[in-house]
Amino acid sequence: QVQVVESGGGLVQPEGSLRLSCAASGITFIVYTMEWYRQAPGKERDLVARINPIGLTDIAQFVKGRFTISRDDAKNTAYLQMDSLKPEDTAVYYCRAAAHPNYYWGQGTQVTVSS
């Protein structure tokens, strides 16, 4: 049984930081690209960052310089470090494990940036 579970969301003030975690089980983690998406109310789900099995990363332009993605293969976990948060970063953040043709989503974690 495959499980992808996000954690670490919450309420943070502008310019604050959060680190999201994505723990995966039931898959061969080391062959999966791990991806973070976000979806704000009334908007589409957008790719935020991805990290492939050898550690190469892609970061969306709208968070570049503020967000960092990493992975710990020994823990079957991916991370999204979010710094200098802005109110427009408020969204549900989703993790996806991707290795074509297999794609597994987590349930999402809410991030709210507000004073």
C-alpha positions in Angstrom: 0.0 0.0 0.0 1.4 3.3 -1.1 1.3 6.3 1.2 2.4 9.8 0.7 2.0 12.0 3.7 2.7 15.7 4.0 3.3 17.5 7.3 4.7 20.8 8.6 2.1 23.2 7.4 0.5 25.9 9.6 0.1 29.6 10.2 3.1 31.8 9.8 3.7 35.5 9.7 5.0 37.3 6.6 8.8 36.9 6.2 8.6 33.8 8.3 9.8 30.2 7.5 8.3 26.7 7.4 9.7 23.4 6.4 7.3 20.9 4.9 8.0 17.2 4.9 6.7 14.5 2.6 7.1 10.9 3.8 6.5 8.1 1.3 6.1 4.4 2.0 5.2 1.4 -0.2 7.4 2.6 -3.1 11.0 2.3 -4.0 11.7 5.9 -3.0 15.1 6.2 -4.6 13.7 5.9 -8.2 11.0 8.5 -7.7 11.1 12.2 -8.5 9.5 14.1 -5.6 7.4 17.1 -6.4 5.7 19.8 -4.4 2.6 21.6 -5.8 0.4 24.2 -4.3 -3.2 25.2 -4.9 -4.8 28.4 -3.6 -8.6 28.7 -3.4 -10.1 29.2 -6.9 -6.8 28.7 -8.6 -5.1 25.9 -10.5 -2.6 23.5 -8.9 0.9 24.7 -9.7 4.2 23.0 -9.6 6.5 24.6 -7.0 9.6 22.4 -7.0 10.8 19.0 -7.9 13.9 16.9 -7.2 14.8 13.9 -9.2 16.5 10.7 -8.0 20.0 12.0 -8.5 19.2 15.3 -6.7 18.7 17.7 -9.6 16.2 20.3 -8.8 13.7 22.6 -10.5 12.3 25.5 -8.7 9.4 27.6 -10.0 10.3 31.1 -10.8 7.7 32.6 -8.5 9.5 31.0 -5.4 13.1 30.9 -6.7 15.5 32.2 -4.1 13.0 31.7 -1.3 12.1 28.0 -1.4 14.5 25.0 -1.4 13.7 21.3 -2.1 15.7 18.4 -0.8 15.4 14.7 -0.1 16.7 12.2 2.4 16.6 8.8 0.7 17.5 7.0 4.0 14.3 8.4 5.5 12.1 8.1 2.3 11.3 11.8 2.8 11.4 14.9 0.8 11.4 18.4 2.2 10.4 21.9 1.1 12.1 24.7 3.0 10.1 27.9 2.6 11.7 31.2 3.7 10.7 34.8 3.4 7.1 33.7 3.1 4.5 36.1 1.6 0.7 36.2 1.9 0.5 35.0 -1.7 2.2 31.8 -0.7 -1.0 30.8 1.2 -2.2 27.6 -0.3 -2.6 23.9 0.2 0.7 22.3 -0.5 0.7 18.8 -2.1 3.5 16.3 -2.5 3.6 13.9 -5.4 5.9 10.9 -6.0 6.4 10.5 -9.7 8.0 7.6 -11.7 6.1 7.1 -14.9 3.6 5.5 -15.1 3.2 5.7 -11.4 2.1 8.9 -9.7 1.0 9.2 -6.0 -0.4 12.2 -4.3 -0.5 13.1 -0.7 -3.5 14.6 1.0 -2.0 18.1 1.3 -1.1 20.4 4.1 -2.4 23.9 4.6 0.1 26.8 4.7 -1.3 30.2 5.7 0.8 33.3 5.7 -0.8 36.1 7.6 -0.1 38.7 10.3 
